[in-house]
């Protein structure tokens, strides 16, 4: 198994990390239609450098090897039809969204067999485009929910991310890691809303 085509749905703080890392590694496109497509065609400014990934409609992206969903959580239900259009029998889907149920929601729309449980830890900010420190970014954690943990899908994703600058690791405890990130985010939000005010 080899990942040759990647689509990114959501070219914001998280999507920019993927675009930055995979720009020259594979055939890469960001999903956009209408006004959004026109904006994306002007390029993505990431760490003071312009990137120009291809811009695909969901129909044009149909059958990609890997779809990375990196939207804000509140946008997910509005794009489920687009995800259904993009995904083919062999497409792997990684959701790098906050929360613990985005994969369940996507899985109900396309089938859970497509999902590779995943999370990302990145300190990215919108400031003259998007900015992050590649060296200190923890990156993407992913893995199968059950054995074999070093599946062909996991190996394909590892091969994809190798030598890209993207930080990544496979985990045999991905569900626990997703929940751990959720709890940390919740505690940080609680601190922000109540302790610092």
C-alpha positions, -999 to 999 in steps of 0.1 A, spaced: 0 0 0 13 34 -9 -3 68 -4 2 89 -36 -27 114 -34 -38 134 -3 -67 158 1 -69 183 30 -103 195 41 -97 226 61 -66 247 53 -64 266 86 -40 262 115 -39 224 113 -43 221 76 -14 245 71 9 220 89 -1 193 65 4 215 34 38 227 47 50 191 52 35 173 22 38 201 -4 65 184 -25 60 147 -13 28 137 -30 0 149 -53 -17 173 -28 -49 192 -30 -71 213 -7 -109 210 -9 -128 241 -18 -158 253 -39 -171 287 -49 -156 317 -31 -135 294 -8 -119 279 -39 -111 313 -53 -94 323 -20 -74 291 -18 -62 295 -54 -44 326 -43 -22 304 -21 -16 297 15 9 318 35 26 295 60 56 307 81 62 336 57 62 313 26 35 310 0 23 275 -9 1 267 -39 -16 233 -34 -41 223 -61 -76 232 -52 -101 204 -58 -139 202 -55 -151 171 -36 -159 154 -70 -124 161 -83 -109 147 -51 -129 115 -53 -108 85 -48 -78 101 -31 -57 77 -11 -58 98 21 -83 125 32 -72 146 62 -101 165 79 -88 195 97 -118 217 102 -132 235 132 -156 211 150 -187 233 143 -182 229 106 -181 191 104 -218 183 99 -220 208 70 -193 189 50 -204 153 55 -218 151 20 -185 164 7 -166 137 26 -189 111 12 -182 123 -23 -144 123 -18 -141 89 -2 -137 58 -24 -134 21 -13 -97 24 -6 -96 60 9 -81 63 44 -96 92 65 -77 109 93 -96 134 115 -73 159 132 -102 178 148 -106 186 185 -131 166 205 -136 129 208 -165 121 185 -156 136 151 -145 101 139 -177 86 151 -197 112 131 -176 108 100 -177 70 104 -215 70 104 -214 88 71 -188 68 52 -182 36 72 -158 33 102 -134 10 82 -121 41 64 -109 58 96 -75 59 110 -79 73 146 -57 103 149 -49 135 168 -26 164 164 -8 186 189 4 219 174 7 255 186 -3 273 154 -16 308 152 -31 331 125 -7 360 121 1 371 86 -10 337 74 -4 308 97 26 303 119 40 274 139 75 263 150 82 230 132 109 220 157 87 222 188 55 209 173 46 175 188 27 166 156 4 138 146 -3 107 166 -23 79 150 -30 41 152 -53 12 148 -78 5 175 -68 -31 176 -41 -55 164 -23 -57 141 -11 -23 152 16 -21 126 -9 -26 98 -3 -18 61 -23 14 66 -1 25 95 30 17 75 17 36 45 11 67 67 45 64 83 61 62 48 41 93 37 52 114 67 89 103 66 114 130 56 87 157 54 94 177 86 61 165 100 65 151 134 45 118 139 43 86 158 21 55 157 4 45 190 -11 12 202 -32 33 226 -47 59 202 -82 59 218 -66 67 252 -44 94 237 -74 110 220 -92 112 253 -61 125 271 -58 154 246 -95 161 251 -91 162 289 -61 185 286 -80 209 262 -109 209 286 -87 218 316 -70 245 297 -104 260 286 -116 258 322 -84 277 334 -89 303 307 -126 309 314 -127 307 352 -93 310 368 -78 337 347 -109 359 347 
